[in-house]
């Protein structure tokens, strides 16, 4: 198996190292995941047969604290992808100044083919196989693609059975009734919205005059869209895996969320629902490629990785891209957009609201002091705004993109931790 995704991810870090005085050893450490676990999970299926699934957990770095990162259920999960995603988590936690390193894991499975009971057995089996590899002070999983708070609840419960102790801090993104934090579900979207507001302030934008197109309309996208619409922005396009819809005057986002969550595809909402002939003018169907090429002020990829690459980067007309998805731009796209002065708020900053509130959940679990929603939101917003501004200052100082600046900020923190433990400079006076 090759490590293409991981190697590509590391390249962005190496590029950033040109702009920061960081001990060479820091890079050396970050080029290797600290530990990797690969497990086989036998699951009794509803028809009585046994199936064995492959699961992985990668701990990329614990330089800044216990490893932190999601578990995904997807047919394409493999070790290389987990390593790349775990590395991004290391950087994300460093940028947000969280006391965490990076981790990621998952199971190669199509959860849509499994019954709810089979998913429960798989989830509990995965936790049993991970044994002592995870723990509230070593490695703390969370939800990711096609895993959710219910699955996190089962996992926490299974961990309690195995360890003989109830430790809610072993996993975040749990249901609130089982020790989850209020405000976690919308945290990624809210964090992305803070980025939008900071940009708007710097550019003197009036929300009512600005349009936004969003690719994907799941958890992260819906929370972002709701907050942006409440602030006055026009959400002119949204999509899902089946296609998208566009309306120049903008959509009623609450209506769209209700319709989408009743189980429909975005495209069929246009055909069957009230969206297509609502009071604000007609909508039209578009496909996902057309959405990326719309004349909008802000484009928000919030679904998959590598959706903008060397082939379609030149079609992008937005002035700003906010990456709610992980890795939606390829390196080629990044370079092409940078040449055209399109501002990209990078994933490791733009979607860091989720892990930030996961951190708050972990703190609440460990202290037993549960915060009201206002406290969670206020702390998230303040932290996002502060770290966003830091990235902007670094970008200005070095005349580099926000992405490169975000990696510089991550490297500064990771380098300081490596330095504090003693490096070549200390031992050899180098
Ligand atoms: P989700 O499963 O709730 O939503 C994903 C959405 O993308 C769905 O609406 C789905 O229909 C759509 N989609 C799937 N394939 C598509 C395609 N080919 N074209 C257009 N849309 C497509 O997932 P989510 O939790 O909202 O996560 C979305 C992205 O955000 C992922 O990249 C994830 O890694 C990233 N992210 C999420 C969080 C979080 O807290 N939810 C945190 C950090 C990063």
Boltz pocket constraint, residues with backbone or C-beta under 6 A from the ligand:
constraints:
  - pocket:
      binder: B
      contacts: [[A, 143], [A, 144], [A, 145], [A, 146], [A, 184], [A, 185], [A, 188], [A, 215], [A, 216], [A, 217], [A, 218], [A, 219], [A, 220], [A, 221], [A, 239], [A, 240], [A, 241], [A, 242], [A, 288], [A, 302], [A, 303], [A, 304], [A, 305], [A, 324], [A, 325], [A, 326], [A, 351], [A, 352], [A, 354], [A, 355]]
      max_distance: 6.0
